[in-house]
């Protein structure tokens, strides 16, 4: 019972008001990369391989002059 008697006053205390939580945070500006390897990254979305819309499979093979394997063909790996 001794523990319960000591814990009860702690629970009844109200938490102190935190002023830092009420202050609005200022938006942080995005900084440019300072690492030379980071600045070498491509900025073009296609170079970064971030396509915004899916590529039609037939269009992809036509554009790259590849032939899509037929459904009955077998792939042999050596």
C-alpha positions in Angstrom: 0.0 0.0 0.0 2.9 2.3 0.5 3.6 2.5 -3.2 -0.1 3.4 -4.0 0.0 6.2 -1.4 3.1 7.7 -3.0 1.9 7.3 -6.6 -1.5 8.9 -6.0 -0.2 12.5 -5.4 1.9 12.2 -8.6 -1.1 11.4 -10.7 -3.1 14.2 -9.4 -0.6 16.9 -10.4 -1.4 18.6 -13.6 1.3 18.7 -16.3 3.1 22.0 -16.7 2.1 24.1 -19.7 4.7 23.8 -22.5 5.1 27.1 -24.4 7.4 25.6 -27.0 4.7 23.3 -28.3 2.3 26.2 -28.8 4.6 28.2 -31.0 4.1 27.7 -34.7 7.1 26.2 -36.4 8.7 28.2 -39.1 8.9 26.4 -42.5 12.5 25.3 -43.2 14.0 26.1 -46.6 15.2 23.3 -48.7 19.0 23.5 -48.9 20.9 22.6 -52.0 23.1 19.5 -51.8 26.6 20.3 -50.7 28.1 16.9 -51.4 29.6 16.8 -55.0 28.1 13.3 -55.5 24.6 14.6 -54.6 24.9 17.5 -57.1 25.8 15.0 -59.9 22.4 13.3 -59.7 20.2 13.9 -62.7 17.4 16.4 -62.3 15.4 15.3 -65.4 12.6 13.0 -64.3 13.2 10.6 -67.2 16.9 10.4 -66.4 16.0 9.6 -62.8 13.6 6.9 -64.1 10.5 8.5 -62.6 7.9 8.0 -65.2 4.7 9.9 -64.5 2.5 7.5 -66.5 2.9 3.9 -67.4 4.4 3.0 -70.7 2.5 0.8 -73.1 4.3 -2.5 -73.5 4.0 -2.6 -77.3 5.1 1.0 -77.6 8.2 0.2 -75.4 9.3 -2.6 -77.7 8.6 -0.7 -80.9 10.5 2.3 -79.6 13.6 0.2 -78.5 13.5 -1.9 -81.6 13.1 -5.1 -79.6 10.9 -8.0 -80.3 8.5 -9.2 -77.6 8.7 -13.0 -77.3 5.7 -14.9 -78.5 3.6 -16.8 -76.1 4.9 -20.2 -77.4 8.6 -19.4 -77.6 11.1 -20.9 -75.2 13.9 -18.9 -73.5 17.2 -20.8 -73.3 19.7 -19.5 -70.8 23.3 -20.7 -71.0 
